[in-house]
Amino acid sequence: MNKLVKAALMAAGLALLGGCNPSMKPLGYHAQKPYVPMSLLVLPDGYTRFDVQERDELTTAVRSSGAFSFVDHGLPRKGYALVISQPPGEGAGFLVALNALTLLTFPMPYSYVHNLTGKVYKDGELLRTFSYKREGMSVGAWYVPPPITENQRQMLTELMRDVEASALIPHVDDAGQVGLVDQR
């Protein structure tokens, strides 16, 4: 066998064994008017490349909703902030490790619980907390995409709709000015 065929077979084998996590589709929400400039903080603030990739993907999905005129990162002392976190749920756990022995070819069923929490702050004070949960069953196999990405997309869509419906954060009007808000 020549070297080119060996290299192609090795690359194809690694691609099949490596699997992939599909990127998140756009949210099912698009804002009519953007909010005033605010801070957006997506947690966990992990340090592994997977944590950073997930945080960046969630941030990009929320930013692409058109709800933000300007986004700053962090939790400010003044102004509005939206903090999005994913409290621990339940996943496949040891079943995935057990299934790894079969190179993820044997479909191993497992139950999962995925959570997402959004907190709206104004001037450092918590205004409201929104919590979402998805439970279900899936199969651990290299040819079945994990449900977490679609669950995150659905929960972020619900969060953005609920934040819009709550009217906690003022919008920028057509002239680019902050809409008047009754501060009683």
Secondary structure by P-SEA (a helix, b strand, c coil): ccaaaaaaaaaaaaaaabbbbbccccccccccccccbbbbbbccccccaaaaaaaaaaaaaaaacccccccccccccccbbbbbbbcccccccccccccccccccccccccbbbbbbbbbbccccccbbbbbbbbbccccccccccaaaaaaaaaaaaaaaaaaaacccccccccccccccccc
